[in-house]
Amino acid sequence: MTSHARASQPICGQAVVVGAGMAGLMAAAVLAEFFSKVVIIERDTLPDTPALRKGVPQGAHVHTFLGYAVEAMEKLIPGIMEELYGAGAVRIRRNHDIWFHDADGPTPIRDVGILTPSVTRPLLEHRTRERVEALANVKLSDGTRMLGFETGAGGSVAGISVRTSGADAETIPADLVIDCSGRGSRLPAWLEDEGYGPVPEQTLDIAMSYTSGLFRPPAELRGDKWACLMLAIPPSLRASYLTPVDGGLWLATMYARAGDTAPRDHEGFVEWTRGLAHPCIHERLVQGEPVSKLSSYNIPKGTWRRFDRMERFPLGVLPMGEAFTSFNPMYGQGISLAAGQALSLRGTLQRCAEAGSEGRIAASYFSGCHDLNATGWSVMETRDLAYSSTKGPRPADLEERWRFGRAIRDLAEQDGEVHTLMVRVTHLLDPPAVLRDPAIVKRSEAIAAGT
Ligand SMILES: Cc1cc2nc3c(=O)[nH]c(=O)nc-3n(C[C@H](O)[C@H](O)[C@H](O)COP(=O)(O)OP(=O)(O)OC[C@H]3O[C@@H](n4cnc5c(N)ncnc54)[C@H](O)[C@@H]3O)c2cc1C
């Protein structure tokens, strides 16, 4: 048990986590506080050193941290941020070391008091996995594929069936299964087969493509913390992120929409950045030396599986991470949402341990992370619907959100405190309601009206 363990007695015997991605690792860290044994099942054979792997194809792309992810991961795995910095992650002062350009262009360069690590996904996962595997009651079985859920009494989930290569299929019983198997989760199909009905889904067709590669900066820029995240300015659909990462390298990701993709040859890739809204990324990249191949990843849609809206939900299983909320990763929310869900799981299990209310576990878990999920969705929806290529339901207040967002942005140009609040909302550290403070609304509207 970790120093954060709060359950005086384990709730039950064994919990199983499907998937050893970031969500699975954070889920296991929480479960280890409450269950006597936690088994993580991962289909990939996991590398001994930080390395890309097949089951996490997004590993080659920029994984930006939001402030929320930093705070939540620290609560789940204390000390992890310093470990990442010690291993080479670059400490970035948001909106100061990283120059953020939104859909209206560059935003002010200011220290808003949020520190985040700029780190390659393989190093992040590797260090997190080391910490979770070191927990005495956690066992990780890699090279083992989950085949399906095992149905128990009253339509609950009683475990999973798995196969390790070269061996027969076997059943692993579990008092609780956390499904962190990513976008391709089998949980929706199982729920339907077992008579729970289809899982309602909220989707937005974003038609995004990501292309990324590592570059070595020229000698005079090594150790320079400068980073830039440049969203596309409509009607342009091209965006880009260049950031220093561990190993003294730059990681560059190009974002395109609606069938457009940055080329996967280095010359074409660098040339593509010439067409971005501002030349700063191009000017740097032309000086870089390519040190990895370029990888692409397409994301047709953002999806929020609304398990919380189902009339019935079984005991014994919960979804987490991309299996639950897979939004447009352009806004860097994936790890934050998974971490928020892990914290909701912790709160739920704590209540169960104290009050023995296992029957309400799903309702408690879903409501504990609802507001964070909803804010993440709203950020994506408000930003993505500004691009003509995005298809999906338009919220009734979309124009008002844009109008208010522009007014706040204008005020933030002039006022560092409002700027900080605005960035804290984007980093999921504060609820959007903080920007509706009457004094802020009045001042932003006065600026918007030109008075
Ligand atoms: C291109 C891209 C860029 C991203 N950028 C960011 C970013 O900047 N910031 C951010 O916070 N988030 C980002 N994300 C999201 C982030 O990667 C995920 O949200 C986060 O890692 C949580 O993912 P997960 O663990 O739920 O799923 P995944 O990372 O998909 O992991 C699922 C795991 O389950 C395993 N698995 C699947 N099926 C089985 C099975 N049947 N049996 C056993 N194991 C199985 C897989 O091998 C894998 O290890 C990005 C995502 C993408 C696609």
The ligand as an SDF file (V2000), in Angstrom:
LIG
                    3D

 53 58  0  0  0  0  0  0  0  0999 V2000
   -2.2700   11.2870  -31.4230 C   0  0  0  0  0  0  0  0  0  0  0  0
   -2.5750   11.4430  -29.9680 C   0  0  0  0  0  0  0  0  0  0  0  0
   -2.0010   12.4830  -29.2540 C   0  0  0  0  0  0  0  0  0  0  0  0
   -2.2740   12.6330  -27.9040 C   0  0  0  0  0  0  0  0  0  0  0  0
   -1.7760   13.7070  -27.2420 N   0  0  0  0  0  0  0  0  0  0  0  0
   -2.0970   13.8900  -25.9370 C   0  0  0  0  0  0  0  0  0  0  0  0
   -1.6240   15.0140  -25.2310 C   0  0  0  0  0  0  0  0  0  0  0  0
   -0.9690   15.8820  -25.7930 O   0  0  0  0  0  0  0  0  0  0  0  0
   -1.9330   15.1280  -23.9020 N   0  0  0  0  0  0  0  0  0  0  0  0
   -2.7170   14.2100  -23.2530 C   0  0  0  0  0  0  0  0  0  0  0  0
   -2.9890   14.3630  -22.0640 O   0  0  0  0  0  0  0  0  0  0  0  0
   -3.2090   13.1370  -23.9210 N   0  0  0  0  0  0  0  0  0  0  0  0
   -2.9240   12.9570  -25.2210 C   0  0  0  0  0  0  0  0  0  0  0  0
   -3.4190   11.8760  -25.8830 N   0  0  0  0  0  0  0  0  0  0  0  0
   -4.3020   10.9470  -25.1680 C   0  0  0  0  0  0  0  0  0  0  0  0
   -3.5220    9.9960  -24.3020 C   0  0  0  0  0  0  0  0  0  0  0  0
   -2.5770    9.2700  -25.0610 O   0  0  0  0  0  0  0  0  0  0  0  0
   -4.5080    9.0180  -23.6240 C   0  0  0  0  0  0  0  0  0  0  0  0
   -5.6840    9.6440  -23.2950 O   0  0  0  0  0  0  0  0  0  0  0  0
   -3.9700    8.5150  -22.3410 C   0  0  0  0  0  0  0  0  0  0  0  0
   -2.7260    7.9350  -22.5790 O   0  0  0  0  0  0  0  0  0  0  0  0
   -4.8880    7.4630  -21.7520 C   0  0  0  0  0  0  0  0  0  0  0  0
   -5.0440    6.4390  -22.6790 O   0  0  0  0  0  0  0  0  0  0  0  0
   -5.5230    5.0070  -22.2360 P   0  0  0  0  0  0  0  0  0  0  0  0
   -4.5550    4.4340  -21.2630 O   0  0  0  0  0  0  0  0  0  0  0  0
   -6.9350    5.0900  -21.8490 O   0  0  0  0  0  0  0  0  0  0  0  0
   -5.4880    4.1990  -23.6080 O   0  0  0  0  0  0  0  0  0  0  0  0
   -4.2810    3.7460  -24.5010 P   0  0  0  0  0  0  0  0  0  0  0  0
   -3.1320    4.6430  -24.3880 O   0  0  0  0  0  0  0  0  0  0  0  0
   -4.8620    3.5010  -25.8540 O   0  0  0  0  0  0  0  0  0  0  0  0
   -3.8320    2.3580  -23.8720 O   0  0  0  0  0  0  0  0  0  0  0  0
   -4.6240    1.1990  -23.9900 C   0  0  0  0  0  0  0  0  0  0  0  0
   -3.7720    0.0070  -23.5540 C   0  0  0  0  0  0  0  0  0  0  0  0
   -4.5900   -1.1490  -23.5460 O   0  0  0  0  0  0  0  0  0  0  0  0
   -3.9130   -2.2090  -24.1920 C   0  0  0  0  0  0  0  0  0  0  0  0
   -4.9370   -3.1240  -24.6960 N   0  0  0  0  0  0  0  0  0  0  0  0
   -5.8810   -2.8340  -25.6460 C   0  0  0  0  0  0  0  0  0  0  0  0
   -6.6490   -3.9140  -25.8490 N   0  0  0  0  0  0  0  0  0  0  0  0
   -6.2060   -4.8970  -25.0060 C   0  0  0  0  0  0  0  0  0  0  0  0
   -6.6090   -6.2410  -24.7620 C   0  0  0  0  0  0  0  0  0  0  0  0
   -7.6390   -6.8040  -25.4250 N   0  0  0  0  0  0  0  0  0  0  0  0
   -5.9230   -6.9440  -23.8310 N   0  0  0  0  0  0  0  0  0  0  0  0
   -4.8780   -6.3850  -23.1370 C   0  0  0  0  0  0  0  0  0  0  0  0
   -4.4570   -5.1200  -23.3490 N   0  0  0  0  0  0  0  0  0  0  0  0
   -5.1150   -4.3820  -24.2670 C   0  0  0  0  0  0  0  0  0  0  0  0
   -3.0900   -1.5090  -25.2750 C   0  0  0  0  0  0  0  0  0  0  0  0
   -2.0220   -2.3010  -25.7540 O   0  0  0  0  0  0  0  0  0  0  0  0
   -2.6190   -0.2730  -24.5210 C   0  0  0  0  0  0  0  0  0  0  0  0
   -1.4640   -0.5270  -23.7850 O   0  0  0  0  0  0  0  0  0  0  0  0
   -3.1380   11.7000  -27.2430 C   0  0  0  0  0  0  0  0  0  0  0  0
   -3.7090   10.6650  -27.9610 C   0  0  0  0  0  0  0  0  0  0  0  0
   -3.4480   10.5440  -29.3160 C   0  0  0  0  0  0  0  0  0  0  0  0
   -4.1370    9.4380  -30.0570 C   0  0  0  0  0  0  0  0  0  0  0  0
  1  2  1  0
  2  3  1  0
  2 52  2  0
  3  4  2  0
  4  5  1  0
  4 50  1  0
  5  6  2  0
  6  7  1  0
  6 13  1  0
  7  8  2  0
  7  9  1  0
  9 10  1  0
 10 11  2  0
 10 12  1  0
 12 13  2  0
 13 14  1  0
 14 15  1  0
 14 50  1  0
 15 16  1  0
 16 17  1  0
 16 18  1  0
 18 19  1  0
 18 20  1  0
 20 21  1  0
 20 22  1  0
 22 23  1  0
 23 24  1  0
 24 25  2  0
 24 26  1  0
 24 27  1  0
 27 28  1  0
 28 29  2  0
 28 30  1  0
 28 31  1  0
 31 32  1  0
 32 33  1  0
 33 34  1  0
 33 48  1  0
 34 35  1  0
 35 36  1  0
 35 46  1  0
 36 37  1  0
 36 45  1  0
 37 38  2  0
 38 39  1  0
 39 40  1  0
 39 45  2  0
 40 41  1  0
 40 42  2  0
 42 43  1  0
 43 44  2  0
 44 45  1  0
 46 47  1  0
 46 48  1  0
 48 49  1  0
 50 51  2  0
 51 52  1  0
 52 53  1  0
M  END
$$$$
